[in-house]
Amino acid sequence: MNNHYYLAFDVGGFFIRGGVLTHQGELITDTVSYYSSNSTANREQLIANFVHIISRQMLTIMDKSFVIEGIGFAFPGPFDYDHGICLINGVNKFDSLYGVDLRTELTQRLKQHKVFVKRADPHFQIQFKNNVNMFALGEWYLREEKEYAKIMYVTIGNGTGSAFLENGEIVTDRQDVPQNGWVYHLPFHESYVDDYISTRGILRIARQLRIDPNLELEQIVAAARAGQEDMIKVFQLFGKLVGEMLVMVTTFFNPDAIVLGGQISKSYDLFMNEVQVALKNKHVSVELSDETSYSTLIGLSKVLF
């Protein structure tokens, strides 16, 4: 069994981060790799990309006698994780996989891949887990001091990911949290949380302020950090929305801390003042994850065995 390994992947809208887990569930840090997710591609291209990424990740294993025991994906929702069926739709990432039995599709393709078949255990399995739940578990495991009993985790990128954790356990089916622990689909202003607390939410604010619609998010961030007032205003308005959303979804759960991850959270310095104002009466600490994907891979390593 010492030569048996798991491949683990954190799937995002822009990038997929991969790593290799030992048979004991330890992440081999030297194997951590980045790949493009191609999340707006068509169905066939996306499935082919996953197969390509799996084959590339196998090459990072130095053990010449290695056997692939299984593959674990931390995938964004909505997703039928038990049956491996993607239910993402209308968010400009993985839309073409809607309704696809990804476990069956990938298994069939990999069984036609000679190198993979040679290295895979005959009973290898592909598992899917919620990416933010894995992020939460990884963060909990990595923090040496368990100073908070109740924590809400939020990832902000192409959409709004969320997880609620109490004493190291994920809470998904309780009256004080949204169904599945997911906030992305909750009614918010004229639409849903996901439409406002996301990349497209920031770009919408920019359009409302009559900022050049051709600017990318990275350009808006750079201009705001350079002191450009209209760009600063974009993040101030965004911060108010983030704060409003956090107040709304923590009303009943009352976490001791909120941990932010995801690509947009790396720009938290641009909107943290507004978030802190909104949460001033909540007595909750707001903290940032050092590395969302790494924590997610660690979370996967704790549940795949």
N, C-alpha and C positions, 0 to 999 in steps of 0.2 A: 504493500500500500504506500510505501514511502515515495514511489514514483508516480503516484496518482495526483492529479491537479484539477482545479476548477478554473475556468475562465470567467472573469467578472467584468461587467460593463455598466457604466453610468451613462444613460442615454439622455442627451440634451438636444434642444432645438438647433444649436449651432455645432456642438462638438460631442463626441462620444469618448469617454475616458475608459481605457481598459486596463486590466491588471490580472495577475495570476495569483491564485490562492493555493497554498500547500494542502495536503490531505488533512492537516490539523487546523485548517481555516486561517492560516497566517498569510497576510498580503506580502508578496515579494516586491519590495519597493522598486527594485531595479527593472521590473517588468512594466511599470506604469507607462502608458502610452496615450497619445491623443490622435483622434481621427475626425475627419469631417463627417457630420451626420447626414448631409444632403437631404435635410428633412422636408424640402419642398418638391423633391423628385417624385416621379410616378411610382406605382406599386412595384413593378418589376425592378426598377433601378434601386429602390430602397432595399428590397430583399437581397439583391445581388451585392449591395454595399455591406449589409450585415455579414453575409458569407465571406466577403473579402476581408472585413475587419477581423472576423474570427480566425481566418487563416493567417493573417498578419500577426495576431496576438500570440498564436502558437509558436511563432518563430522566436519569441522572447524567452522561451523556456530553455535553460542551459542543460538540463538533465537529458542526456541522449536517449534514455529509455522511457521517457515520459509517456503517461497515459492520461487522456482527457476524460475525467469521470463525469463532468457535467459543465453546464454553462448557466450563469446567472445574469439576468438583465434587471437593472433598476430602471424602470420605465415610467415616464409621466402618465398621469391619468387624464381622462377616464380610460380604464383598461380593465378587462375581465382577467384578473391575474391568475385565478385558478385554472382557467381554460386557455389562457394565452391569446386572447382575442383583443385586438386593439379597437378602442371605441373613441379615439380622438377624432374630432371633426370641427372644421370651421375656425381653426386658430393658426392657420398658416404653418403648421408643422405636422408631419406624418398624416396629413389628411387623407392621402391616397391609400393608407393602410386601414381605413375605417372598415370594420367588420371582418378583417383578415385574421384567420387562425394562424398567428405568427409562429406558434410552436410547431405546428404541423408543417408549414411551409419551409421553415428553416431546417427542420429535421430531415425532410425529404431532400432538400438541396445538399445538405452536408453528407448524406449517405451516398451522394453521387460524386463527392469530392474525394479523390483517391488518397490524398495525403491525410485528410481528416479521418477517413475510415481506418487507415492504418494505425492511427494514434488514439482513436476513441475507444473507450470501454464499450462493449456490445450493448450495455444497458445504460448508456449515458442519457442524461435528462437535461432538458432546458427548462429553467424556472424563471418566472417573472415576479418581481416585487415592486411595490410602489416606491418611486425614487425618493420622495420626501420622507417617507417612513424610514428608509434606509439611512438617509442623511441624519435624521433625528437619532437613530440608534447609534450611528457612528460617532456623532458629537457627544452623546451621553457616555459612550465607552471611552472616548479620548480625553474627556475632562477628568482629571485625577480627583478633583474636589467636587463631590456631589452636593453642592451648596443649595440647589433648588429642587424642590419636590415636584413642582408642576411647571412645565415649560411648553410654550407654543413655538414651533419652528415654521418659518416662512421663507420660501425661496421666491425671488422675483427675477423674472427673465422674460421669455416669450409669453409667459402666463404667471399665475399665482399658485404656487404649491404650498401645501400646509400639512402639518402633523401636530398632534397633541400627545404629550407624554407625561405620565405621572409615575414617579418612583421607578423609572427605567422601563416602563411598559407603555406601548402605544395604545391610546384610547381612540376607538373608532365608533363605538355603539353605545353612547350614553347621552342623556338629555342635555348635558352642559357643553356638548361639542356638536358641530354640524355632522350630517350623515357621512360616514367614512372618514371623518376628520378633514373633509375637503371644503374649502371656502370659495374656490374659484367660480362656482356657479351660483353663489348667493346673490339675490337682487341687490343692486347698488346703483344709486342715482337712476339714470335712464336705461340701464342695462344690467350687467353683471360685474362682479369684482374683477374677473379676468380681463375685461375690456378696459379697465382703468388702471389696475396695478400691474403693469406690464410694459414692455417696449412700445407696443402700439398705443398704450395709454399716454406715455410721455410724448410720442409723436403727435397724438391728437391735441395735446395741450400746446405744442409748438405751432401747429396749424392754426389754432384758435388765436394765438398771439401774432399771427401773420409772419411767422418765421419761414424762411426758405424751405419749402416742402421737400426739396431734394437733399437736404442735409441728413446724414446718418446719425444714429444715436451717439456714436463715438465722437462725432464732430460737435454735437451739442454739449456733451460732457466736457470736452477739451475747452470749448469757448466759455463755458460756465466757470471752469477752474481758472481761466485766464482773466476773469472779472467782467465778462460781457453781460451787461445788466439784463437784457431780455432773456438770455440763456439761464441766468441765475433765477429769474422769475419762473421759468419752466419748472425747475426743480422745487422751488418753494410751493408752487401749486400742487405739484406731484406729492410732496411731503405731507401736505394737508390731507390729501386723499388717502395716503397710506395710514396716517394717524387716525383718520375717521374710520377706515376699515378695521384697524386693529382694535379700536374701542368697541366697535360693533360686535366683533367675533369673540372678544374676550370677556364680554359682560357676564357670562355665566360660568365660564371655566376659571376665570381669575388666576392666571398663571403668575408664578413668582418671577419668571423671566421670559423674554421673547428673543429668540436667536434668529438672525437674518442671514440668509445665504443667497446664492444665485448671482448672475452676472451684474444685475443692476444694483444689488446691495453693495457692490464694490465702490459705488459712488455715493454711499450713505452720507458722507460728509457734506454733500450738497443739499440734502433734504432732512438731516437729522434734527435740526432745530424745530421744524414744524411737527415732526413726529413726537418729540419730547413734550412740546406744548400740549398736544392732543392727549398725551398719556399722563399729564402731570398729576392727576388725581387717582391714578390707577395703582401707584406704589409697585411698579413693575420695572425690572431692569431690562434694558435693550442691549444685546450684545451681537457682535459680528462673528461669523465663522471665518477662520483663517483660509480654509480651502474646502469648498462645498463638495467637489467631486471626490476628493480623498476621503472625507468623512463618509460619503455614500458608499464607497468601495469597502471601507471598514465595516459599515453596517451590513452590507451583503455578506461579508465574511462571517458574521455572527449568526446568520439565519440559514445559510445554504447547507449546513451540515447537521 
